[in-house]
Amino acid sequence: MSAYSITEPSKASKWVAGILVTLYMVITLLPLAWIISTGFKTGPDSISYPPKVIFSPSIEGYVNLFTDRTRATPEQLATMPPPDNFVDEIVQRRGEVVTGPSRFGERFLNSIIIGFGSTALSIVLGTLAAYAFSRFKVPLKDDLLFFILSTRMMPPIAVAIPIFLMYRQLGLSDTHLGMILLYTGVNISLAVWLLKGFIDEIPREYEEAALIDGYTRFQAFRKVVLPQAATGIASTAIFCLIFAWNEYAFAVLLTSGNAQTAPPFIPTIIGVGGQDWPAVAAGATLFLLPVMIFTILLRKHLLRGITFGAVRK
Amino acid sequence: MAEIVIRNLRKEFGAFTAVQGSSFTIRDGEFFMLLGPSGCGKTTTLRMIAGLELPTSGQILIDGEDVSQRPASQRDIAMVFQMFALYPHLNVRRNISYPLVSQGMPRAQVQAKVAEVARILGIESILDKPVGGLSGGDRQRVALGRAIVRQPKAFMMDEPLGALDAEFREHMSEELRALHDRMKATTVYVTHDQLEAMQMGDKIVVMNHGVVEQFGTPQDIYDHPATLFVADFIGSPSMNFLAFEGHAAAGATSVSLGDTAMALPELQEAATGSLVLGVRPEHVALSDASPYRGRVIATEYLGTTQIVTLTTAHGQIKARTAASQIAHPGETVGLALNPRTLSLFDATTGRALRTAANAGVHHG
């Protein structure tokens, strides 16, 4: 039993808190809402002045996002068979024909492979390293930990040119593996430090009990430490994914044809046939989804992770 | 079940020596106590027997087999931790079955064993509960269940009652002792509580600063402490020490404390210089006939007995007397020390001199 008592906040302060939270929510969510709604506007609606809040929704933006198109003369259109699906219909109504699928799908898939791949690798390496730092007598432990942290002390882009040259030499430029390794390299310091904190909080006795119960060190780690560290792993994974998912500078520099991720691709949509804001907004909306879904799936762990260690048991 | 032999066991952590050259033998089926103040090396010793720490040098033999450098998982030993260390993500049943699962035992057999252990410990009703919400006593029983389910060669217990409140501790210590008597399992038990050690142990090792001070039965350790440290650590109130300069000859049956000759068991070795005469409070009687005098400074009433604190020419002394005995502060009374139970220590080495009474006692 703790001797602390929590006083019930007054009605007025609850109101003030409620208003502040609502305000903050509106400020943060408004741009998101605007992006999402722009994705469902037509081209003229998206740039109309005054801006349209109420509009008739269209999936033109999404159609444009996923297709490559070319302008056709009315004569050419007249010679074509009538459209047999909604995509052709929308496109032809604007005097265009579909020339093929766009590369968005591919880029999106690249983002998924590279984002989740580097997150998984960061977590595996980070957990093992954090466990070793937390439990074993590692020579020069403090120096090593400081070195790992120091890789964060400059913006990663500061080493862009050496990495660019290195990657060209090693044949890692524009490859999935190259990008996964790069993002892992950046994230690993965060992963090691965050996870070490979480693992330090897990009493050693659990593993020792498992060792005595006849398990090997690695079995004890896998069966006893990992379930305990789940909250830490979940929150670390989210941070790693957010970085790898949003990274733009290295993606622009190191990827082009093969392993390009979605962030450098989305802006290129603008250049195709005028400023196609609905398609950009559609791309941005879809781009938001994976991190959002991942975070929602892990939110229970994330919340527990944030308060982990803050409450004395 | 097994006999455990410890030979010249030593553990260093960098420049710090946690345990230095301990040797003792734990007989098959013994309830063996490692006793000492915190930081004395008792837990390190236990952890070395269990295999959680590897000794710097020395040997640990379990059933005659040298296991000194083997990992814990290969020693077939069970352990009960101070904070219980129940796996928090598993329920009671899975906690208890965990050591069996590691051996690859078939599920039906595991279930039967767990049920049997649960019956012995009276925890059948909580088998399917998560361990998070259990009371201290139930956690303790689950931890015991996890230890006994495998029928290991020996049990290690690291202050298993330390986390319980005083009232419940008493109850659990009886339960533990009863369980031991039924299973006849070799048990090594670490505690800093001398009462617990005396109540439960068949044998006690008293450690201090990494050194075994004494090794013996509770009676031996209480009646014939081998060192000043043991004499002071065991007993409440602890042994009285009367410091004096003098000479004790081999074969003598008394020493001179100032002008008073104190009778004591026949000395088997000689010593000169700073000596200390040790006497338990219950062996000090207030008797006007005695020439050795002390002045009463305080009395503490304890129901059937009382503790009388007196000053003498050789320091303060406490006597445990019947509560009915009248002693007023300020009064000067005669003190009679029971000669059979006196110990004589060499103050420079802290060691008890050998006498006819303590001849069989093991020094560390």
Interface residues (C-beta under 8 A of the other chain):
Chain A: P203 E205 Y206 E208 A209 A210 L211 I212 D213 G214 Y215 T216 R217 Q219 V224 P227 Q228
Chain B: A50 G51 L52 P71 A72 S73 I77 A78 M79 F81 Q82 M83 A85 L86 Y87 P88 H89 Y98 P99 S102 Q103 R146 R150 M156
